[in-house]
Amino acid sequence: MGKSRKTRDAIIQGSIELFNQMGVADISTNHIASHLDISPGNLYYYFPNKEAIIRAIYERIRTQLETLYGRDQPPLLQLSDYVNVCFQIIFEYRFFFSELPMILRRDAELRTDYVQLQARFKEELAGLICGLSQVGILVSLDGQDRRMALANSIWIVTIYWHSYLESAPPISPPAPSRELLKHILFLLTPYIAPEFQAAVQGIFSSFMEARGHDSFDLKPE
């Protein structure tokens, strides 16, 4: 990797760190340059303004999401990949989702692209739900309308989770990723066939345990 690419990537990564810590509005390009110990002029060589940096960050998000599309895998393995990739994105780029309406209002081109990405992802998620239904892992989800409604509910809860946290009581112990996964599993649980309950829950539990959090159990008592 050349020096130019390394500098560009460092600007993007440093911006993500600062935006996650302080929010987009409170961070300027001068803050980013100072954080990276480079001159503002050096930063402007790569990005003319803060909006251009946010677009580059968005491109990373879109590229990571697109790795999920078109995979020829067993449905449970595909579900595992969705959990791992999607929740990595949600927490690695949490500023983007907590400030999504403001970011999209300030950049019409980005908004157009994001709307397309959102529609594509929900279609892919509905396709995953269809695959899980076809092999009997999910039940009572006949028809595209029902599958799309579930996909839409999962998308809304996931994307706006950080916005919710801004006005919610503090989560103790501090494990917002665990709580979000709990809500997603709660949405799926009514449709999971009894013989697959343990397998599906195991996917979510493995994700949490790998990050040092306790697993959870939503099976009815």
N, C-alpha and C positions, 0 to 999 in steps of 0.2 A: 504494500500500500504506500503510495507516494505521500510526500509531506503535505501537499495540498489537500488530499483526501483526508488525511489524519486531522488536519486543522479544521476542516469542515465538520467532520464527525465530532470533534471535541466541542465545537460551538453548539452543535445540536444537543449533545449529551449534557453539557453544562447548562444549557437553557432549560432542559427538562428538569434538572435538579432544582434550579432556582424557581421555576414556575411551580413545581410541586411544593416547595417550601413557602413561597411568598405570594403566589398568585400572579397572573399575567399582568394585571394593571400596575402592580407595584414594582415590576422589573422592567428596566429599560435596556437598550442595547449597550449603554455604557456600563450598567451593572454586570451584564454578561461578559463584556470585555475585561472588566476588572477582575471578575471571578476567575477568568481563564488566564489572567496576566498577559493579555495581548492588547494592542492598541485598538481604539475604535475604528481607525482606518483599515486595519487588518481584518476586523470583523466585517466591515462594509464591503470588502473585496469579495466576500463569499455571500453575504446577505445584505440587501439594501435597507432592510427595516425588520422590525420584530415580526410583522405579519409573514414575511418570507421564511423566517425561522419556523413559525408555527406550521406553515404549509409543509416544510420539510419533515417536521415531526409527524404530521398527519400522513405523509407518504409512508413513513415507517409503520404506522398503525395499519394502513391499508395493506401494505405488503405482508405483514404478519397475519392479518385476517385471511388474505388470499391463499396462504399456505394450506388452509383447511379445505379449499374447494377441490372437487373432482377426485377425491381420494377413493381408491377401491379397497375398502377395509371392512371387516366385520363391524356391525353397528355399535357394539359395546366399545370396541377399540376407538372407533370414530368419536363416540361420546366422550371418551377419556381425553382425546386430543382437543376437542372443543373446550372442555373444562380447563385444561392446562393452558392452552393458547389464549383463550378469551380472558381468563382471570389474570394472567400475566399482563395482558394489555391494559385491562381496567385499572390495575394498581401501579403499573410502571408509568403510565401516562395519565394519572388521576386528575391532574390539573385540567386536561383537555375536556374531560367529561364533567367535572364539577363546574366548569365555566363555559360549557358548550353553547348555550344560547347567545352569550355575549360574543364569543369567538365567531360564530356564524353570522351574526348581525354585522360584524366589522369587515367581513370578507365574502362578498356575494359569490365569487367564483368557487371558493372553498365550500360554501353552503350547497351549491349545485352539485358538486362532486360528492359531498357527504350524504346528501339525500339519495343519490344513486347507490352509494356504498351501503347505506342502511337498507334500502329495498333489496339489494342483492343478498346481503347477509341474512335477512329474514327469510328469503326464499330458500337459501341453502339450509338454514336451521329447520325450516318446515320440511325440507327434503330429508334431513336427518331424522326428524320425528316420524316421517313416513316410513323410513327404513326400519326404525325401531318397532313400528306398528306391524310391519309386514312379517317380521320374525317373531311376533308375539310378546315382545318385551313391554311395549305399551299397548293398552287396550282402550276401547271406547273412544277412539280418535279417528273414526271413519270420516272421510271427506276432507277436501283441501281447506274448506273454511274453518273447520275445527282445529286442524293442524296449524294453520296460519294464525289463528287466534292465540293458541298456546305459544307459538314462536314470538308473536308480538308482545305478549305478556312478559315472557322471559327477557326479551330485548329491553323493554321499558324499565323493568326492575333493575337490570344490570347497568344500563347506560346512565340512569339517573340516581344510582346508589350514592355516589359522592355528593350530589346535590342534596339528597335526603340527609346525609350525615351532617351537613352544614347547620341544619336546624333541629337535629335530634339530640336527645340526651347522650352524654358520652357513653360509649360502650366499654364495659369493664368485665373481664380484662380486655385490653385494647386489641381486638382481633376483628376488624371490620370485614376482612376477607372471609373469615369463618361465618360471620353473620349473613353475608350476602349469599354464600353457598347454601346456607340453611334455607334462605328464602327461595332460591331456585329449586332446591330439592323439594321444598314444600309444594311448589307449583306442579312438579312432576309426579309426586307421590300418588295422587288419586288415580293416575293412569298406569302405574307400574303393575304388571301382573305379579301376583304373590310370589311365584317361584323365582322371579328376577329381582325382588326387593333387595336382597343381600348383595347381589352383584352390582346393581346401580349405586347403592349406598357406599359400597366399597370403593368405587371410583372417586366419589366426593371425599370420603374419609382419607384415602391415600394422598390426595392433593393436600389436605390439611395437615396430616401427620408429617409430610415431607417438609412442611414449613414450620414445624414445631408447635402446632396447635392441636388441641384435643379434637377427636372426631365427635360426631353427634349422631343421634338416633331419632328419626321421626316416625318410627313404626308406632301405630296406635297401641296403647296399653290395654 
